[in-house]
């Protein structure tokens, strides 16, 4: 999602072309598998819910799903396109299995209640985004929902000038640590701390 900033069209005329630009040959196959896995998980959600989550975590704007210049007509179709692009990349690289395992600890099933508890304190997120994140916890994985929460907090929080308390950020950091994230995942919202 982070590659879809305000000037994403510099990387290709359509959304699929822009993703293709970032799927260069020397990319680590685990990164491609992770993107594919996230897109496949999101396919468990209704198309409208996918669209809410995508728009909350990117700078693309509502016209992204217009089917016009982006070439994207729905959330479901976009996730299918992403999985297809990843499958094509993986099939071109001999020895890389499409269904390669992603570590189970990324699922965060045991942290579902903790992830749910962090959605409502982000009260600057629109209700439809909070609802979509809650659906993601239940129907996808808590890990994916938490990462999407952080993306939405970064994009929407920055746009509206939201402020996180140090205590709130500490809870997010603790949850990121419990999810075994690296050092750059949760700090993407650190600039919102008062």
ABEGO torsion letter per residue (X at the ends): XAABBAAAAAAEABAAAAAAAABBAABBAAAAAAAAAAAAAAAABBAAAAAAAAAAABAAEAAAAAGBAAGBABAAAAAAAAAAAAAAAAAABBGBBAABBBBAAAAGAAAAAAAAAAAAABAABBAAAAAAAAAAAAABBAAAAAAAAAAAAAAAAAAAGBBBBAAAAAAAAAAAAAAGBBAAAAAAAAAABX
